[in-house]
């Protein structure tokens, strides 16, 4: 897979996002002339080891901004205020292989749903969305179409995301989109999503949130996955997907 290229405004938002991580005081992302990320320089005041700070940075960029970066490109300087505020030598972290499966310290289940792509098609009479996800190496597509033009396109993206999630589950259940809302959060914007899981006669209500990442459709996917990831991690995933050509 070739490396992604990012415009300056996306890099600027990514730097601001990383700087909001607890214990991180500043972040600078270097790119080459094509927009590929070459280095990420982080100054931290946390008591965490540099490798854990780097892992937080890697996970934050992937989940909140859709930016995947090799952890070896992340350099962390730990600023120790107890030693006349002299920074330590920069450390380029090497995360041991057995720790790479952990994206977040709070994660309970390794089989999380991963974002691949989202496409939105708006015509005069309908809105269509296609979302591609992956889980344990299996990639699936989910599609949704709405002819009610009074609905926000975000709704269609959320429905397509849940269709893709359903393709990756062995169990029969209904994933219902209950609400999608864009709200201000201080100086930032967030997308809130509510999902209802219906199984037999039981209903479980879930909520997810994602900060605006520069792409509204992508942010809706992240918020929807945030709502379902940890709960659906308890359910059995499909081992393979068979598609029939009709």
Order of alpha helices (4+ residues) and beta strands (2+ residues): alpha-beta-beta-alpha-beta-beta-beta-beta-beta-beta-alpha-beta-beta-beta-alpha
